[in-house]
Amino acid sequence: MWPLMTSASGAKFGKTEAGTIWLDPARTSPFRFYQFWLNTDDRDVVDYLKFFTFFEEAQIAELVRAVAEHPERREAQRALAEHVTDLVHGEEQRIRAEEASAVLFSGELRRASKENILTVFDDVPSTEVDAAEFGADGIPVSKLITASGLESSNSAAMRLVKGGGFYVNDERVISEKARVTLEQAIEGEIYLLRKGQRERRIVRVRR
């Protein structure tokens, strides 16, 4: 028997809840699984350590002190995320999830590997553009935007760029006349496009 598991906000664990994670490695990616536990509320983390880990009482007590004294360090959340991800996905996958997390928050997306980008943004819609479309001078930014599906027309794409809301690999494009070259592709294969703060698309170069 197990009592209904709820968070401090009153939300319950269950398949009907938004952001559900599964204790089945086939149902939730290692990155999203790791992030779920890492983002645990301070009010919930001690209960989760007791319910979901095999830590000894002394180890949990030490983490309780860490939460009380230095909550900004998130030591308990990190220990929880590492332990449970190791149990479900294995240590190797957990390490890859940590590396991908570092990519997400580093602010240096251009230095990231293709593998880590695809891990972090595994649920982002993607499309392919033939390498020939880029030509010697690159592809017009408006054409790349419409090909990705971020906008449905060239005029809307131009307005997006003019308004300062379009990014390639997290670098803002400031000119409607800009062209995106193959040299800008991460590992020569993918671009991460962003509209505003949240809407993203992945474009793969088809060769």
C-alpha positions in Angstrom: 0.0 0.0 0.0 1.2 3.5 -0.8 -0.6 6.8 0.1 -1.4 9.1 -2.7 1.8 11.1 -3.6 1.3 14.8 -3.8 3.6 17.8 -3.9 3.5 20.8 -1.6 1.4 22.6 -4.2 -1.2 19.8 -4.0 -0.5 18.3 -7.4 -0.4 14.5 -7.6 1.9 12.1 -9.3 -0.1 10.5 -12.1 -0.4 10.1 -15.8 -3.0 12.8 -16.1 -0.7 15.5 -14.6 1.2 17.9 -16.9 5.0 17.2 -17.0 4.5 13.5 -15.9 7.7 11.4 -15.6 7.8 7.7 -15.6 9.8 5.1 -13.8 10.1 3.4 -17.1 13.2 4.5 -19.1 11.3 4.0 -22.3 8.7 6.6 -21.3 10.8 9.6 -20.2 14.2 10.6 -21.6 17.1 10.7 -19.2 17.4 14.5 -19.5 13.8 15.2 -18.7 13.8 12.6 -15.9 16.9 14.2 -14.4 15.5 17.7 -14.7 12.3 16.8 -13.0 14.0 15.7 -9.8 16.6 18.5 -10.0 13.7 21.0 -10.0 12.0 19.6 -6.9 10.6 22.2 -4.6 12.5 22.6 -1.3 9.3 21.7 0.5 9.1 18.3 -1.2 12.7 17.2 -1.6 13.1 15.6 1.9 9.9 13.5 1.4 11.1 12.5 -2.1 14.5 11.5 -0.7 12.7 9.2 1.8 10.3 7.8 -0.7 12.4 7.4 -3.8 16.0 6.7 -2.7 17.8 4.1 -0.7 19.8 6.6 1.3 20.6 5.9 4.9 19.0 8.1 7.6 22.2 9.8 8.4 22.7 10.8 4.7 19.2 12.2 4.5 19.6 14.1 7.7 22.8 15.7 6.3 20.8 16.7 3.2 18.0 18.1 5.4 20.6 20.4 7.0 21.9 21.5 3.6 18.4 22.5 2.5 17.9 24.5 5.7 21.2 26.2 5.7 22.0 26.7 2.0 18.9 26.1 -0.1 20.4 28.0 -3.0 23.0 25.2 -3.5 20.3 22.7 -4.1 22.4 19.9 -2.8 19.5 17.7 -1.8 17.9 18.1 -5.2 21.1 17.2 -7.0 21.6 14.1 -4.8 18.0 13.1 -5.5 18.3 13.6 -9.2 21.6 11.8 -9.5 20.4 8.8 -7.4 17.0 8.2 -9.0 18.3 8.8 -12.5 21.1 6.2 -11.9 18.4 3.8 -10.7 16.2 4.2 -13.7 18.5 5.1 -16.6 21.9 4.1 -15.4 25.0 6.2 -14.5 26.1 6.7 -18.1 22.8 8.2 -19.1 22.7 10.4 -16.0 26.1 11.8 -16.8 25.0 12.6 -20.3 21.9 14.3 -18.8 24.1 16.4 -16.6 26.2 17.4 -19.6 23.1 18.3 -21.5 21.9 20.4 -18.6 25.2 22.3 -18.6 24.6 23.1 -22.3 21.1 24.4 -21.6 22.3 26.9 -19.0 25.8 27.8 -20.2 24.7 30.5 -22.7 27.2 29.2 -25.2 25.1 27.0 -27.4 27.5 27.3 -30.4 30.0 25.3 -28.4 27.6 22.5 -27.7 27.7 19.1 -29.4 24.9 18.1 -31.8 24.2 15.1 -29.5 23.7 17.4 -26.4 21.5 19.8 -28.4 19.3 16.9 -29.6 19.1 15.5 -26.1 18.0 18.8 -24.5 15.5 19.6 -27.3 14.3 16.1 -28.0 10.7 17.2 -28.2 11.2 20.3 -30.4 9.7 20.0 -33.9 12.3 19.5 -36.6 12.6 19.8 -40.4 15.2 19.2 -43.0 16.6 21.7 -45.6 18.7 20.5 -48.5 22.3 21.8 -48.3 22.0 23.0 -51.8 19.4 25.6 -50.6 22.2 27.4 -48.7 24.3 28.1 -51.8 27.7 29.8 -51.5 26.4 32.8 -49.5 23.9 31.0 -47.3 20.1 30.9 -47.2 18.0 34.0 -46.7 16.9 34.2 -43.0 13.3 34.6 -44.0 13.4 31.4 -46.0 14.9 29.5 -43.2 12.2 30.8 -40.8 9.4 29.7 -43.1 11.0 26.4 -43.9 11.2 25.6 -40.1 7.5 26.5 -39.6 8.2 29.3 -37.1 6.3 31.6 -39.5 4.0 30.9 -42.4 5.1 33.7 -44.8 8.1 35.7 -45.7 6.5 38.9 -44.6 5.8 37.5 -41.2 9.4 36.2 -41.0 10.7 39.6 -41.9 8.6 41.2 -39.1 9.9 38.7 -36.6 13.5 39.5 -37.4 12.8 43.3 -37.5 11.2 43.0 -34.1 14.3 41.4 -32.7 12.6 38.2 -31.8 14.5 35.6 -33.9 17.6 33.7 -32.9 19.9 31.2 -34.6 21.8 29.0 -32.1 20.8 31.5 -29.4 22.3 34.4 -31.3 19.9 37.2 -32.3 19.6 37.9 -36.0 19.2 41.7 -36.4 19.0 42.2 -40.1 16.1 41.1 -42.4 18.7 40.8 -45.1 20.8 38.4 -43.2 21.8 35.0 -44.6 22.5 31.8 -42.6 25.5 29.8 -43.8 26.4 26.2 -43.5 29.4 27.2 -41.4 27.0 28.4 -38.7 25.5 24.9 -38.4 26.4 23.0 -35.2 28.8 20.3 -36.3 27.8 21.2 -39.8 24.5 19.5 -39.4 21.9 21.3 -37.3 20.6 24.8 -36.3 18.5 25.6 -33.3 16.1 28.4 -34.2 14.2 30.4 -31.6 11.2 32.7 -31.8 10.9 34.9 -28.8 11.8 33.3 -25.5 10.2 29.8 -25.8 9.2 28.7 -29.3 12.0 26.6 -31.0 12.6 24.6 -34.1 15.5 22.4 -35.1 16.6 22.5 -38.7 18.7 19.6 -40.0 20.9 20.0 -43.1 20.2 17.3 -45.6 23.3 16.5 -47.7 
